[in-house]
């Protein structure tokens, strides 16, 4: 339901209590980030599980599954693409005998200075 990058933030706004929603959404906007709100259908499609990665050449990469990419739709993808150097889409099959996973669930996040 939430992904925070250096220049964008994806938020499942409908999952936030209506009394707190504007306060929560104002924080990333105040920091200069573009805020992309997603609905429950998009959350179910893993649109909130899109980590921003930093490549060895210092470029910013938004990683997402093909399911998340489809959940966003073309206009949202264009807005997100304007905040990173590139978007990488990984086809992650949905097997009936395994739980569906997002890209974020498949990556280990390491926060070391480079």
C-alpha positions, 0 to 999 in steps of 0.5 A: 500500500506504500512505496516511497522513493526519492522523487515519488511516493505511491500511496493506497489512499483508500486504506488510510482513515478518511480523517487522517488521509490528507495529513498523510498525503501532505507529508510526501508532497511537502518533501517535494515528492510526486504522490501517486494514489492507488485504489484497492484494485491497484493495491491487490495488483501490487502497485504499492510494492514498487521499490526504488533502487539505486544502480551502480551508476547512481541512476534511480530505477523503479522495480515492479512486477508485470502485474503491478505495471498493468495495475497502474495503467499507462498514465500513471506509468508515465507520471512515475517514469518522470521521477526515475531514470528507468522502470524495470518490469519483471514478469513474475508468474502467478502459480496456483500452488504458490502465493503471489509475490511482488518484486519488493518481496523478492528483493533484500533491501540493504541500506549501506552507504556507497 
